[in-house]
Amino acid sequence: MTDQVKTFGDTAKSLARNPLGIIALFIVMVYGFAAMVTAFAGAFTAAERLPLIYFLIIFPVLVLGVFAWLVSRHSGKLFAPSDFRNEENYVKMQMAVVASLTAASAKTETQADLHKIVEVARAASPALAPTKEDWRNHVLWVDDRPENNRYERQAFEAMGLRFTLALSTDEAFDRLERNRYAAIISDMGRREGPREGYVLLDRLRKEGNKTPLFFYASSNAPEHKRETREHGGQGCTNDGQELFEMVMSEVVGRQAA
């Protein structure tokens, strides 16, 4: 019994290092409650059993909901430093991501050490697993002013993504004829027109191309997010952090599929 308790304690300690492990511990707790209710049913009155029964029914549903939310919205936060080959690499990678997103939000070049931090992160273990299907880590970014998004790209590149740039809708379709991409990021207004992003998206969907597309434009309004979905897009934002989370969630999810 002592050995079993020690083994369980060691297992619990290792599981508690990341969110997925904590969810697993909660599931084990639910099974423990279920065993207790089954084994000692006669020791409880009907009034005492009722809260436990409700708990056993509702709690697994809540756990499933939390798990689905983490996977869809915060997939990059599901891992602990110990899940990487080198914990120092994890820290360096996170520093690069935070620095790049901070600079992207501020749109400033005052972060003198940003380039060095990102280069260190690129040499570290990437968050995305290597894949034989090269397109799964490859994103097409359509913007007639790509220099405005260099910090955002550095944040993604620190996580293992690579980019192909296109300056126009026609150039984007030329790229799409030659390569497959895990996702597309596009601005909205370009030299071709103030709603050129929708022109790109509508043409993609009309041709049967279902590559996930995210707009990184000047608006974060709910009506523009809704309009993006109506056109068949996956997201719309003007916030670098939100863009990062949406695209990484999509790419990681497609890798896992």
Backbone bond lengths (Angstrom), bond angles and torsions (degrees), N, CA, C in turn:
res aa  C-N    CA-C-N  psi(-1)  N-CA   C-N-CA  omega(-1)  CA-C   N-CA-C  phi
1 M - - - 1.464 - - 1.529 110.32 -
2 T 1.349 115.47 -41.87 1.469 119.43 179.72 1.516 111.30 -61.14
3 D 1.353 115.32 -42.09 1.468 119.54 179.21 1.529 111.04 -64.29
4 Q 1.346 115.89 -38.40 1.460 119.42 -179.90 1.525 111.30 -66.21
5 V 1.335 115.58 -40.95 1.460 119.62 178.16 1.514 110.52 -63.57
6 K 1.340 116.20 -42.78 1.470 120.31 179.45 1.522 110.66 -63.51
7 T 1.349 116.36 -41.59 1.462 120.04 179.04 1.521 111.02 -63.12
8 F 1.337 116.10 -43.80 1.458 119.89 178.78 1.525 110.64 -63.34
9 G 1.341 116.89 -40.54 1.462 120.01 178.91 1.510 112.49 -62.44
10 D 1.341 116.77 -41.11 1.464 120.42 178.34 1.525 110.86 -65.82
11 T 1.347 115.65 -40.90 1.459 119.55 178.69 1.523 111.19 -63.93
12 A 1.336 115.84 -43.39 1.462 120.18 179.23 1.518 111.25 -62.22
13 K 1.322 116.50 -39.46 1.463 120.62 -179.99 1.528 110.91 -63.68
14 S 1.331 117.04 -40.34 1.467 119.81 -179.50 1.528 111.10 -72.08
15 L 1.339 117.28 -35.70 1.461 120.42 179.80 1.519 112.43 -68.92
16 A 1.335 116.47 -29.27 1.463 120.75 -175.01 1.524 112.83 -75.69
17 R 1.322 117.77 5.28 1.461 120.20 -176.55 1.520 113.89 -83.29
18 N 1.322 118.25 -16.44 1.457 119.68 177.78 1.520 110.46 -146.14
19 P 1.328 118.41 165.58 1.469 121.45 -175.25 1.520 114.28 -58.16
20 L 1.325 117.87 -38.43 1.456 119.84 -179.81 1.524 110.93 -64.18
21 G 1.333 116.78 -39.25 1.454 120.48 178.30 1.519 112.01 -65.73
22 I 1.325 116.03 -38.27 1.473 119.84 178.57 1.524 110.19 -65.05
23 I 1.317 117.26 -40.51 1.462 120.15 176.02 1.526 110.45 -60.71
24 A 1.353 116.21 -40.85 1.463 120.10 178.49 1.528 110.91 -62.60
25 L 1.334 117.18 -39.21 1.466 120.56 177.89 1.524 111.21 -62.41
26 F 1.324 116.67 -41.42 1.460 119.77 178.11 1.529 111.18 -62.82
27 I 1.328 116.38 -37.52 1.462 119.49 178.32 1.525 110.26 -65.02
28 V 1.338 116.40 -41.42 1.464 120.10 176.43 1.532 110.34 -60.30
29 M 1.331 116.16 -39.53 1.463 119.93 178.63 1.522 111.25 -61.94
30 V 1.340 116.28 -40.69 1.459 120.02 178.91 1.526 110.70 -62.32
31 Y 1.345 116.14 -43.15 1.461 119.20 177.79 1.530 110.71 -62.72
32 G 1.326 116.11 -35.23 1.460 119.23 177.39 1.521 111.45 -63.53
33 F 1.324 116.09 -44.25 1.465 119.66 176.70 1.525 111.04 -62.15
34 A 1.335 115.94 -41.15 1.461 119.34 -179.93 1.522 111.34 -62.37
35 A 1.332 116.26 -42.16 1.468 120.27 178.07 1.526 110.97 -63.61
36 M 1.341 115.88 -39.64 1.462 119.85 -179.66 1.520 111.09 -64.42
37 V 1.337 115.67 -44.11 1.460 119.47 -179.80 1.523 111.18 -64.27
38 T 1.349 115.45 -38.43 1.469 119.33 -179.44 1.522 111.77 -70.80
39 A 1.338 115.92 -44.73 1.458 119.83 -174.96 1.526 113.02 -72.30
40 F 1.330 116.39 -33.95 1.468 119.51 -175.05 1.531 110.89 -118.04
41 A 1.318 116.21 35.72 1.461 119.87 -177.78 1.522 111.86 -57.94
42 G 1.330 115.64 -37.43 1.459 118.92 -178.31 1.504 113.97 -69.63
43 A 1.335 117.60 -17.45 1.457 121.04 -177.54 1.516 112.30 -84.42
44 F 1.330 117.35 -10.51 1.455 121.12 -178.58 1.525 110.08 -107.68
45 T 1.295 115.29 144.46 1.457 119.41 171.53 1.514 108.84 -79.21
46 A 1.333 116.94 167.55 1.468 120.64 -179.93 1.525 110.94 -59.74
47 A 1.342 116.48 -38.36 1.463 120.20 -179.86 1.517 111.45 -67.69
48 E 1.339 117.00 -32.63 1.464 120.82 -179.92 1.522 111.29 -77.31
49 R 1.334 116.50 -32.91 1.471 119.57 -179.62 1.523 112.40 -73.07
50 L 1.328 117.31 -30.63 1.460 121.01 -173.92 1.527 113.88 -57.61
51 P 1.368 120.25 -48.41 1.473 119.59 178.14 1.518 112.73 -60.52
52 L 1.361 116.61 -37.05 1.466 119.52 179.32 1.522 110.94 -66.70
53 I 1.320 116.29 -38.85 1.468 119.56 179.18 1.532 110.65 -65.06
54 Y 1.341 115.66 -44.02 1.469 119.01 177.53 1.531 110.53 -60.98
55 F 1.319 115.88 -41.37 1.462 120.38 179.67 1.526 110.66 -61.02
56 L 1.342 117.20 -45.59 1.459 121.51 -178.10 1.525 111.69 -64.83
57 I 1.328 116.82 -27.98 1.470 120.26 179.85 1.523 111.27 -82.31
58 I 1.331 117.02 -44.94 1.469 121.15 -171.64 1.524 112.64 -82.45
59 F 1.330 117.48 -39.20 1.462 119.90 -171.95 1.530 113.08 -61.56
60 P 1.352 120.52 -45.53 1.475 118.65 178.18 1.524 113.09 -58.54
61 V 1.331 116.71 -34.29 1.463 119.89 177.76 1.526 110.43 -65.33
62 L 1.338 116.23 -41.71 1.463 120.29 177.62 1.525 110.99 -63.36
63 V 1.333 116.46 -41.59 1.469 120.66 179.17 1.519 110.27 -62.11
64 L 1.331 116.93 -43.10 1.468 120.74 178.19 1.525 110.72 -62.29
65 G 1.353 116.42 -40.28 1.460 119.85 178.65 1.519 112.06 -63.88
66 V 1.330 117.12 -42.60 1.467 121.08 178.38 1.522 110.55 -63.98
67 F 1.327 116.72 -42.16 1.461 120.80 179.33 1.526 111.07 -61.58
68 A 1.351 116.02 -46.78 1.471 119.81 179.34 1.525 110.94 -61.60
69 W 1.329 117.34 -39.22 1.467 120.94 179.67 1.524 110.80 -65.91
70 L 1.330 117.11 -42.43 1.463 120.32 179.53 1.521 111.05 -63.15
71 V 1.325 116.44 -45.35 1.466 119.92 -177.63 1.519 110.99 -65.47
72 S 1.332 117.58 -41.27 1.466 120.74 -175.32 1.514 113.68 -79.98
73 R 1.341 117.51 -30.98 1.466 120.47 -172.98 1.522 114.48 -112.00
74 H 1.321 117.46 -26.87 1.470 119.69 -173.26 1.524 110.77 -138.93
75 S 1.318 116.01 46.77 1.464 119.38 -177.30 1.522 112.62 -61.23
76 G 1.342 116.90 -30.86 1.452 119.31 -179.79 1.512 114.02 -71.22
77 K 1.342 117.20 -11.04 1.459 121.17 -178.53 1.523 112.49 -101.40
78 L 1.318 117.30 8.68 1.453 120.55 -176.98 1.519 112.93 -83.61
79 F 1.338 116.85 -6.21 1.447 119.95 -173.90 1.526 111.15 -114.17
80 A 1.325 114.39 146.13 1.456 120.96 176.95 1.523 109.03 -99.87
81 P 1.329 118.16 164.11 1.463 119.80 178.07 1.523 113.10 -54.30
82 S 1.337 117.27 -34.81 1.458 120.46 -177.73 1.524 112.56 -69.38
83 D 1.348 118.01 -14.38 1.455 120.80 177.99 1.523 111.48 -76.34
84 F 1.320 118.02 -10.78 1.462 122.55 178.89 1.528 109.46 -94.58
85 R 1.316 115.47 158.25 1.452 119.44 179.70 1.518 111.76 -62.30
86 N 1.303 115.11 -31.45 1.456 120.71 -179.11 1.516 107.59 -139.10
87 E 1.351 118.18 117.85 1.456 121.10 -175.97 1.526 111.67 -63.43
88 E 1.322 117.46 -29.29 1.459 120.25 178.45 1.523 110.36 -65.35
89 N 1.339 115.85 -35.63 1.462 119.66 177.33 1.513 111.22 -63.06
90 Y 1.337 116.58 -37.61 1.463 120.74 178.16 1.526 110.32 -60.34
91 V 1.323 116.79 -45.61 1.460 121.17 -178.88 1.523 110.31 -63.34
92 K 1.322 115.89 -44.19 1.460 119.63 -179.59 1.523 111.11 -63.28
93 M 1.332 115.72 -41.23 1.455 119.56 -179.99 1.518 111.06 -63.17
94 Q 1.332 116.69 -44.36 1.457 119.97 179.78 1.529 111.07 -64.25
95 M 1.321 117.66 -37.65 1.464 121.18 176.33 1.519 110.66 -59.79
96 A 1.317 115.90 -42.10 1.465 119.60 -179.12 1.511 111.28 -65.44
97 V 1.328 115.83 -44.02 1.460 119.74 -179.28 1.517 110.80 -62.63
98 V 1.338 116.61 -47.82 1.461 120.56 -179.08 1.522 111.08 -62.30
99 A 1.325 116.38 -44.07 1.458 119.61 -179.51 1.526 111.78 -63.46
100 S 1.331 116.24 -42.57 1.455 119.90 -179.17 1.519 111.68 -65.82
101 L 1.333 116.76 -43.46 1.457 119.96 -179.76 1.523 111.50 -68.63
102 T 1.322 116.40 -35.07 1.461 119.26 176.54 1.524 110.66 -63.43
103 A 1.329 114.57 -44.65 1.463 118.67 178.63 1.519 111.18 -66.24
104 A 1.328 116.64 -36.26 1.464 120.05 178.62 1.521 110.54 -63.78
105 S 1.325 116.65 -41.14 1.458 120.45 -179.41 1.519 111.26 -67.65
106 A 1.315 115.78 -39.52 1.459 120.16 -177.51 1.525 112.22 -82.38
107 K 1.363 115.99 -21.01 1.462 121.11 -176.09 1.533 110.68 51.38
108 T 1.318 114.50 51.86 1.457 119.15 -177.70 1.512 109.52 -133.47
109 E 1.301 117.26 156.94 1.453 121.93 178.86 1.527 111.02 -108.22
110 T 1.310 117.85 22.00 1.456 120.23 -177.81 1.514 112.17 -77.54
111 Q 1.319 118.68 -11.00 1.459 121.19 -178.57 1.532 108.01 -83.31
112 A 1.305 116.03 88.05 1.461 120.89 -171.78 1.519 112.67 -65.05
113 D 1.328 117.86 -30.17 1.457 120.73 -175.01 1.518 112.81 -94.92
114 L 1.322 117.77 6.88 1.461 120.60 -175.44 1.521 111.39 -58.70
115 H 1.321 116.73 -47.44 1.458 119.90 -176.11 1.527 110.94 -60.90
116 K 1.320 117.53 -42.40 1.461 121.03 179.64 1.522 111.18 -63.36
117 I 1.344 116.33 -41.69 1.459 120.16 -178.83 1.522 110.67 -63.39
118 V 1.324 116.26 -43.57 1.458 119.98 -178.93 1.520 111.03 -65.34
119 E 1.322 117.24 -40.43 1.455 120.20 179.55 1.523 110.87 -62.78
120 V 1.334 118.03 -38.98 1.463 121.55 176.56 1.523 110.04 -63.02
121 A 1.326 116.72 -42.09 1.460 120.81 -178.86 1.522 111.59 -65.32
122 R 1.314 116.82 -37.12 1.458 119.64 179.37 1.518 111.63 -63.73
123 A 1.342 116.16 -30.92 1.456 120.04 178.61 1.516 112.25 -78.43
124 A 1.319 116.80 -14.17 1.460 121.51 -179.79 1.513 110.45 -84.14
125 S 1.332 115.67 178.39 1.459 120.77 179.25 1.522 109.89 -66.84
126 P 1.318 119.56 120.73 1.458 121.13 179.25 1.511 111.22 -70.41
127 A 1.328 116.42 154.54 1.457 120.83 178.93 1.517 111.13 -72.24
128 L 1.336 117.24 -28.07 1.448 120.95 -179.81 1.518 109.53 -91.07
129 A 1.317 115.60 134.00 1.450 119.90 -178.61 1.528 110.53 -70.92
130 P 1.344 117.31 143.91 1.466 118.81 174.95 1.525 109.74 -59.73
131 T 1.309 116.82 146.33 1.457 120.20 -177.92 1.510 109.93 -140.78
132 K 1.332 115.79 145.50 1.459 120.25 177.34 1.522 110.73 -69.43
133 E 1.320 116.39 -27.08 1.462 120.85 177.46 1.521 108.21 -88.04
134 D 1.322 115.17 94.87 1.458 121.15 -170.15 1.522 112.70 -60.00
135 W 1.311 118.31 -27.97 1.462 121.47 -176.43 1.524 112.13 -65.90
136 R 1.304 118.48 -22.07 1.462 121.15 -176.16 1.527 112.82 -67.22
137 N 1.324 117.95 -18.49 1.468 122.20 176.10 1.530 111.93 -110.77
138 H 1.331 116.40 15.42 1.468 121.23 -170.56 1.529 109.65 -115.98
139 V 1.320 116.88 126.75 1.465 122.63 -176.91 1.521 109.52 -121.80
140 L 1.331 115.94 137.66 1.466 121.73 174.48 1.531 108.29 -96.20
141 W 1.337 116.56 124.82 1.470 121.12 179.46 1.527 108.38 -113.61
142 V 1.328 115.90 117.53 1.470 121.75 -177.34 1.522 108.59 -105.37
143 D 1.330 115.86 114.52 1.468 120.88 -178.89 1.521 107.73 -164.45
144 D 1.324 116.93 132.72 1.459 118.78 -179.55 1.526 112.70 -79.74
145 R 1.337 116.36 -3.88 1.467 120.77 174.86 1.529 109.44 -131.74
146 P 1.310 118.05 70.26 1.478 121.29 -174.89 1.519 113.94 -63.15
147 E 1.342 116.86 -21.80 1.464 118.94 179.60 1.525 111.65 -65.20
148 N 1.324 117.75 -20.58 1.465 120.65 179.40 1.522 113.08 -74.60
149 N 1.328 115.72 -12.47 1.463 119.44 -174.93 1.527 113.46 -117.59
150 R 1.316 116.90 19.74 1.461 118.40 -173.47 1.525 112.51 -66.30
151 Y 1.335 118.25 -35.90 1.462 119.70 179.78 1.524 110.66 -68.13
152 E 1.323 116.30 -40.15 1.454 119.59 178.37 1.526 110.44 -61.29
153 R 1.334 116.58 -43.20 1.469 119.30 179.70 1.518 110.76 -65.01
154 Q 1.321 117.36 -36.63 1.459 119.84 178.62 1.524 111.42 -62.99
155 A 1.320 116.96 -37.47 1.468 120.26 177.49 1.521 110.31 -63.24
156 F 1.336 116.70 -45.30 1.461 120.32 178.73 1.526 111.55 -65.42
157 E 1.325 116.29 -42.28 1.460 120.00 -178.24 1.523 111.39 -64.10
158 A 1.328 116.51 -32.45 1.466 119.91 176.89 1.514 111.56 -64.57
159 M 1.334 116.98 -22.22 1.459 121.72 178.74 1.526 112.78 -95.04
160 G 1.320 117.85 1.97 1.459 120.51 174.50 1.514 115.57 107.46
161 L 1.337 118.17 1.78 1.461 120.24 177.86 1.523 110.64 -84.42
162 R 1.316 115.78 155.93 1.466 120.57 170.81 1.522 108.40 -130.74
163 F 1.330 116.10 159.11 1.455 120.51 -170.49 1.522 112.44 -127.29
164 T 1.319 114.05 148.42 1.460 122.91 163.50 1.524 106.08 -117.38
165 L 1.331 116.45 133.94 1.465 121.41 -176.39 1.521 110.38 -102.31
166 A 1.330 115.42 145.84 1.458 122.33 173.80 1.521 107.69 -136.99
167 L 1.324 116.77 138.20 1.468 121.74 -175.88 1.529 113.03 -95.15
168 S 1.323 117.10 -9.55 1.469 119.76 -176.58 1.522 109.50 -152.19
169 T 1.327 115.80 169.85 1.461 120.90 178.56 1.524 110.90 -64.20
170 D 1.322 117.10 -44.96 1.462 120.04 179.75 1.523 111.39 -61.88
171 E 1.338 116.00 -41.30 1.463 119.09 178.64 1.527 110.35 -65.91
172 A 1.320 117.11 -35.95 1.470 120.65 177.94 1.525 110.63 -61.80
173 F 1.339 117.29 -44.31 1.461 119.69 -179.95 1.525 111.63 -69.77
174 D 1.305 116.92 -29.52 1.462 119.75 173.69 1.522 110.33 -63.60
175 R 1.332 116.69 -41.57 1.470 121.21 177.03 1.537 110.35 -65.74
176 L 1.330 116.28 -41.06 1.464 120.67 -177.09 1.530 111.97 -67.81
177 E 1.314 117.42 -26.48 1.464 120.07 176.69 1.522 111.36 -70.08
178 R 1.325 116.15 -25.90 1.464 120.43 -176.04 1.523 113.54 -96.97
179 N 1.328 116.60 -27.77 1.464 119.64 -172.94 1.523 111.03 -138.72
180 R 1.318 114.80 160.86 1.457 122.44 172.86 1.526 107.82 -106.70
181 Y 1.324 116.57 146.43 1.464 120.94 -176.34 1.530 110.86 -130.34
182 A 1.329 115.16 150.36 1.465 120.16 177.37 1.512 111.36 -72.88
183 A 1.326 117.37 -30.12 1.468 121.75 -179.16 1.518 108.96 -161.81
184 I 1.341 115.29 163.75 1.462 122.57 175.40 1.521 107.81 -126.20
185 I 1.329 116.04 133.69 1.461 122.24 172.26 1.521 106.95 -113.33
186 S 1.320 116.63 133.89 1.468 119.63 -177.25 1.526 110.54 -138.53
187 D 1.331 114.80 148.25 1.460 118.87 167.90 1.529 107.64 -80.10
188 M 1.329 117.05 -177.44 1.472 119.89 -179.74 1.525 110.37 -105.11
189 G 1.317 117.63 -66.97 1.451 120.84 -178.86 1.519 111.30 -86.95
190 R 1.341 115.69 131.23 1.460 121.22 175.64 1.520 108.58 -135.44
191 R 1.298 116.35 -176.31 1.453 120.01 -179.17 1.530 111.37 -59.63
192 E 1.350 115.50 -27.93 1.472 118.73 -179.73 1.528 112.41 -70.12
193 G 1.339 116.86 -26.83 1.458 119.34 -178.57 1.519 111.49 166.70
194 P 1.349 117.28 160.97 1.463 121.00 -176.06 1.523 114.08 -72.19
195 R 1.351 117.98 -16.94 1.459 122.45 178.93 1.532 110.49 -122.17
196 E 1.304 115.39 34.21 1.463 120.14 -175.83 1.527 112.08 -65.01
197 G 1.338 115.96 -26.51 1.458 118.61 177.54 1.516 111.93 -59.07
198 Y 1.348 116.32 -41.20 1.458 120.36 177.84 1.529 111.42 -69.17
199 V 1.327 116.76 -32.62 1.466 120.15 176.06 1.526 109.34 -60.40
200 L 1.324 115.95 -45.66 1.464 121.17 177.97 1.519 110.77 -61.14
201 L 1.324 116.82 -48.90 1.461 121.47 -176.84 1.530 111.45 -63.91
202 D 1.344 116.91 -46.02 1.463 120.09 -179.15 1.530 111.78 -62.47
203 R 1.314 115.57 -40.05 1.467 119.24 179.45 1.528 110.98 -66.56
204 L 1.333 116.34 -39.71 1.466 120.48 176.88 1.519 110.92 -57.63
205 R 1.342 115.55 -51.96 1.462 119.63 -175.90 1.531 111.47 -68.16
206 K 1.332 117.25 -34.10 1.466 120.73 178.49 1.521 110.58 -63.83
207 E 1.337 116.36 -35.00 1.461 121.20 179.59 1.520 112.69 -83.92
208 G 1.335 116.68 0.89 1.460 120.28 178.09 1.515 114.72 84.74
209 N 1.328 117.27 10.32 1.464 121.14 178.18 1.528 108.76 -83.86
210 K 1.325 117.16 117.14 1.458 122.00 -176.26 1.524 113.39 -104.77
211 T 1.324 116.86 19.87 1.467 119.89 177.25 1.527 109.93 -57.34
212 P 1.336 119.01 129.00 1.472 120.90 179.91 1.526 110.85 -57.46
213 L 1.338 115.96 133.63 1.466 120.82 -178.70 1.528 110.18 -125.36
214 F 1.319 114.98 133.94 1.461 121.73 179.68 1.523 108.92 -124.04
215 F 1.331 116.47 133.28 1.461 120.56 175.86 1.524 109.70 -91.82
216 Y 1.330 114.74 130.72 1.466 121.51 172.48 1.519 105.53 -117.27
217 A 1.320 114.71 93.32 1.464 120.68 -171.08 1.520 110.14 -129.76
218 S 1.315 116.23 -162.38 1.466 120.74 -174.42 1.519 113.19 -87.16
219 S 1.322 117.42 -6.24 1.467 120.01 -174.68 1.529 111.62 -117.14
220 N 1.332 114.65 143.89 1.457 121.58 172.85 1.530 109.47 -125.30
221 A 1.334 116.27 22.74 1.459 122.01 -174.95 1.528 110.81 -72.54
222 P 1.325 117.63 143.92 1.470 121.26 179.66 1.525 113.04 -56.85
223 E 1.336 116.74 -37.01 1.458 118.43 -178.95 1.525 112.33 -66.56
224 H 1.341 117.16 -31.49 1.459 119.91 177.50 1.523 111.07 -75.65
225 K 1.319 116.88 -34.12 1.473 119.88 174.14 1.525 109.79 -63.42
226 R 1.330 116.20 -42.55 1.456 120.95 179.62 1.533 110.57 -65.02
227 E 1.326 116.72 -43.43 1.461 120.21 179.51 1.524 111.48 -63.24
228 T 1.325 115.92 -36.70 1.471 120.01 176.91 1.518 110.64 -59.90
229 R 1.330 116.54 -45.49 1.468 120.09 178.99 1.530 111.08 -64.29
230 E 1.332 116.11 -37.67 1.469 119.58 179.80 1.525 111.66 -63.80
231 H 1.334 116.63 -31.33 1.467 120.95 178.25 1.531 111.76 -82.90
232 G 1.339 117.70 -6.44 1.460 120.69 179.81 1.508 114.48 99.19
233 G 1.356 117.12 12.21 1.458 120.61 177.79 1.515 111.68 -86.77
234 Q 1.334 116.12 168.64 1.465 120.87 -176.21 1.532 113.73 -101.52
235 G 1.332 118.21 -19.89 1.457 118.76 -178.84 1.511 112.15 -175.41
236 C 1.339 114.80 159.61 1.458 121.57 179.64 1.530 108.04 -147.05
237 T 1.321 117.34 131.09 1.462 120.29 -179.27 1.522 110.34 -159.77
238 N 1.327 115.34 161.77 1.464 120.87 170.02 1.521 110.51 -116.72
239 D 1.345 116.05 9.94 1.459 122.12 -176.61 1.533 109.98 -107.60
240 G 1.339 116.32 124.59 1.452 120.89 -177.25 1.513 113.36 -61.10
241 Q 1.344 116.81 -39.07 1.457 120.55 -179.86 1.529 111.08 -64.78
242 E 1.327 116.69 -42.85 1.463 119.92 179.61 1.522 110.73 -66.17
243 L 1.330 116.69 -40.78 1.460 119.93 177.32 1.518 110.49 -59.73
244 F 1.333 115.24 -45.18 1.466 120.78 -179.62 1.523 110.61 -57.51
245 E 1.341 116.73 -47.42 1.462 120.97 -177.30 1.531 111.22 -66.62
246 M 1.335 117.76 -41.68 1.462 120.27 -178.87 1.524 111.50 -64.48
247 V 1.330 116.33 -47.86 1.465 119.96 -175.48 1.534 110.93 -69.43
248 M 1.343 116.87 -43.39 1.462 119.24 179.80 1.514 110.64 -63.63
249 S 1.322 117.49 -39.04 1.463 120.77 178.10 1.525 110.50 -61.07
250 E 1.325 116.95 -42.65 1.463 121.64 179.85 1.511 111.05 -65.78
251 V 1.332 117.11 -46.17 1.465 120.95 -176.07 1.523 110.85 -67.88
252 V 1.327 117.10 -44.76 1.470 120.30 179.23 1.524 109.98 -64.15
253 G 1.344 116.54 -40.03 1.451 119.80 178.83 1.519 112.65 -62.89
254 R 1.316 117.09 -38.76 1.471 120.94 179.51 1.529 110.57 -70.66
255 Q 1.332 116.82 -32.36 1.465 119.09 175.92 1.517 111.17 -65.57
256 A 1.339 115.55 -38.74 1.464 120.61 -177.25 1.526 112.20 -74.58
257 A 1.345 116.45 -22.43 1.469 119.98 -175.81 1.523 111.54 -68.84
